Amino acid sequence: MGVEYSGTHAKPRLELGVAVMEYVEQAKEFIATACLPIFKTKKKESSFSAITREGITRDADTKRAPRSAYNRDGFEAKDLSYKCEEHGLEGALDDGEREMYASDFDAELVTSQITARRLMQAQEKRVADALFNTSVWTGADLFTDHSANPWDNIASDVVGQVRAAREKVRANCGIEPNALVCSKINIDNLLDNTGIKDSIKYVARLTEAEILNALADILGLKKIIVGKAIRNSAKEGQSFVSANIWNDDYAMVGVIAEDGQNLVLPSVGRTFLWIADSPDNATVESYRDEVHRSDVFRVRQNVDEKIIDAYFAHLMQVDA
């Protein structure tokens, strides 16, 4: 079922939308919505209540004397808000290009996929910049500098560093973190680490997923979320310069909700997706541009990537 859009000739392209999302998921290079799980909302902007860590961890007097009333206690909530903003990009497919490529590939699908990747890349960078942010994660409770014992040093006590970060999160919010977020470069560094290699040398792990599961077990976490995406940092017209979206100077241990739609579950943040306007994180539409003899494929999203509580995570600097 499509969505009706007033004042536009753009038509929702469900079949391309499904193909695009399958393409993005299969690529497994983007982790933005794994770090900030999607919460689908019918409102573009709204407020919501978050139960504070102060309220749920405060001591209470539970002793009751005979024939007396029970002591009563309440809870505290803080009001937060989100405001979704639209992001989008268009890719044009000229009629001549369609004919030229007809025997080679599905030009419509490829145009949509490339456009979607660029949209997802922009979202990935927004989330990476939001999480690996030393202006938000600052002070001893939220940030630790391990650059003197970096992860690219095979002798560094990485397990001890992660264990200390886990304890910081637990002390801050009362909940054990379940995930490590870091770049592919740092995963390679961890697998070269002497202590970690000694821990897994007798374990038969063949696939990348199994290796990550073993590594998560060693670090005392449920999962490891690996940022693999790169971007071209060169200016337009210049030669390609590869740059990692997720800065390998940092890694984060945090509480990340398994179900983004359940706001009761604690999480460092969420991606609020306004489904009345963009049913999917990459919604595909198309329209005809007769002046340029082209079909235009638009991929867009209406989102707010929101950090809900910084104390549900701990940021580490793991390289100089």
N, C-alpha and C positions, 0 to 999 in steps of 0.2 A: 504494500500500500504506500503510495506517495504522499507527499505533503503539498498542499496547495499554497502557492505564493502569489499574493496580490501585487499588482504593479510590475510584474516581470514576465518575460516570455521564457525564462529558463525552466526546463523540465527536469524533475528529479530523475536520475538514472540509477535505479536500484541495482540493475545487473552489474553496472560498472562499480557501484559502491561496494557491493559484495566482493567483487574481484579485487578491488583496491585494498580492502581490509584484509583479505586473504594474503595478498602480496606483502603488505606491511607486517602481518603476523609471521609469515614464513621467513621474512628477512631477519627477524629477531635482532635487529640492530638498535631499535628504539625501546627505551625502558621508562619513559616519562610517566605513563599511566600505571606502570607496575610500582613506581615509587609513590605516586600520588593517585591512588585508585579512583576510577570514575564514579561520581555520584550523579545519576541522571535526575534532573529537576525540571519541573514544568514551569518554573518561574525564572525569568532572566536574572533577577536580583532579589535577595531576601535576607532575612536575618535568621540565625539559629542559635540555640543555647548549647554551650559546652560545659559539662560538669568539670569543676576545677580540681586539680590535684590536691589543693589545700583542703577542700571540703571532704573528699573521700578518704584522706589519710589522717584526719585529725583524730586525736584520742577522744574517747567518750566514756563517761561514767556509767557503767552498766549495772552497778550494784543496786539491789532493791531490798529494802527492809520489809518485814511482815506488815501487812495491811496498809502499805504505802503505795503510792503511784509509781509507775515506772518513769525513769528519766526519759525525756524526749530530746531528740536531736533532729536536725534537718540537713540539707545539703546546699551548696552554693553553686551557682551557674554563672558563667560569663556570656554576655551577648556578643556574638560574632556575626559577620555578614559576608556575603559574596556578591559579586557583580560580574556577570559573564560579558565578555567582549568578543566581537566577531573577528575571526582571522580567516583569510582565504587567499586563493591564488588561482589564476586561470592559465590554461594552456590552449593554444590555437592549433587546429589541424587544417591546413589548407587542402582544398580539393585535389590539387596536383600532387601534394605529398601523400594523400590517401591512396591515389592510384599508383604512385611510384613504389610505395611500400607494400602494396596489396599482396604480392606474392611472397613477401618475406615475413610479415608479422601483422598482428591486429593493431593497426595504428591508433585506433580509438582507445584501446586498453592501455597501450604503452604511454600515450599522452596523459591519460588519467593517472597511471602509476607514477610517472615522473613528477607530475604536479603534486600528487599526494605525498610523495617522499619529501618534497621541498616543504610542504606544510608541516609534516611530522618533524622534519629537521628543526624548523623554527620552534615548535612546541618543545622538542627535546632540549634545545638550548635554553629556553625560558626556565624549564624545570631544573636543569643542571645548575644554572646560575642562581636559582632560588635556594637550592639545597646546599651547594658548596659555597656558602656565603658567610664569610668571616665577620661581616657586620651584624648578622643575625645571631650566629653561633659564636659568641664571644665570652670570655671569662672562663675560669677553671671548670665550672659545672657543665659547660656546653662545648668547650674546645680544648684540645690537647695538641701541642706541637711536638711531633716525633721526628722532625727533620734532622736531628742529630743522630738518630738511629733509623734511617729511612728503609723503606721496604725493598729497595733495590740492593741493599746490603744483605747478602744471604745469611749473615750471622745475627741479624736483628731479631729480637724476641717479639715477633709479630703476634703470636698467640697471647702473650702477656699484655700487649698493647690493646688488643681487641677485648680481652677479658676486663681490663681496666675501664674501657669505654662502656662495656655492657653494665658494669657496676655503677658507673656514673648515671646511666639512664635509669636503672632500677632505683637508685637513691633519689633521683629527681622526681619520678612519677609513680614508683611502686610497681612497675611492670617490667618484666624481662623483655629486652628487644628481641626481635625475631629475624632481622635481616641486616646484611652488610651490602652497602651500595658502593661500587668502585668501578674504575675503568678496566678495560681489557689488559692494559699494560700492567696494572697492579696485580691482576690475577696471575699473569705470567711471572711476576716477581714472587708472589706467594708460592707458586709451584716450584720455584728455584730455591726457596728458603730451606736451609739445612734442617732446621727443627721440624718443619712441615713434611719435608721429604722423608725424614726418619719415621714420622708417624704413619705415613701411608705406604711405605715401601713394601709391606707384606700384604697389602690389600689389592685384590685384582679389580681394578677399575679401568674400563676400556673407553667408554664414551665420554664426551665432554660433560654431559649432564651428570653422569655418575662421579666424575672427578670433582665437580662442584659440590655434589651432595656429600662426598667424603670430606672435602675442605670445610663445608658448613658444620659438619659434625665435630671436627677438630676445634673449630672456633666457638663451638657452643651455640650455634645459631640454626634457625630452621632453613634459611635460604640465603643465597648470594645472588644479587641482582647486578649484572655486568653490563656496563655501558660500552657499546662497541662502535657507535656511530661516529663518523668523521664528517668534516665539512671542508670546503675549499675556502681558506682564509685570504686568498689573493683577491685583489680588486678586479672588477670586471675588465676583461680584455687581457689580463696578465696570465702567466703560466700558473698551472694548478699548484697550490700549496696545501698539503694535507695537514689538518689540525684535528685533534680529538675534541669532541664536544664535552665529554666528561674529563675534567682536569685531573691528570694523574698525580698531582701534588696532594690530593685529598681523598679521603674515604670516610664513609659515614656508617655508624651503627644506629639502628633505629627501630621503632615500633611502626609497622606498616600493616594496615588492615587487610585481612584476606578477602573481605567482602566490602567493596567500596560503597555499595548501596545502603549498608547498615551503618548509619551515623553513630549508633550507640557504641560501636567498636572503636577503641582508641586508635589513633593514627597520627603521625606527624603532620599529615595533610591529605587533601582530596583534590581531585579535578572535578569541578562542578561543570556539568554539560547541560546546556539548555536545549532539551530535546524537542520543544515546540518549534524551534527554529532549525536546529541541526540534529536530526535523530541519531546520527552516528558521529563518532569523533572525526571521521573524514566523510562528509556528506558530498556526494557527487551530483552535479547538475550539468546540463548542456543547453546551448542555444545556438541559433544560426546567425552568423555575421555575414550577410549577403554582400556588403560593401567590399569585404576582403575575401569573399568566396571561401569562407572557413566555417568549420564547426568549432565552437569554443567550449571547453570542458572546465568547469569550475569545481574546485574542491574547497570546502570550507568547514569551519567549526565555530561554535559559540561557547566559550569556556572561560573559567576562572581557575587557574592553578593556585590553590590556597594553602599556605602554611598555617595549620591550626594551632599547634603548640610546639615551639622549638624544644621544649624540655623532653619531648618524646624521642629525641635523637641526640647523638653526640658526634661532633665533627672532629676528625683527626687530620693533621697535616702529616703526610707520610713520605714527603720528599721535599727537598730544598727548593 
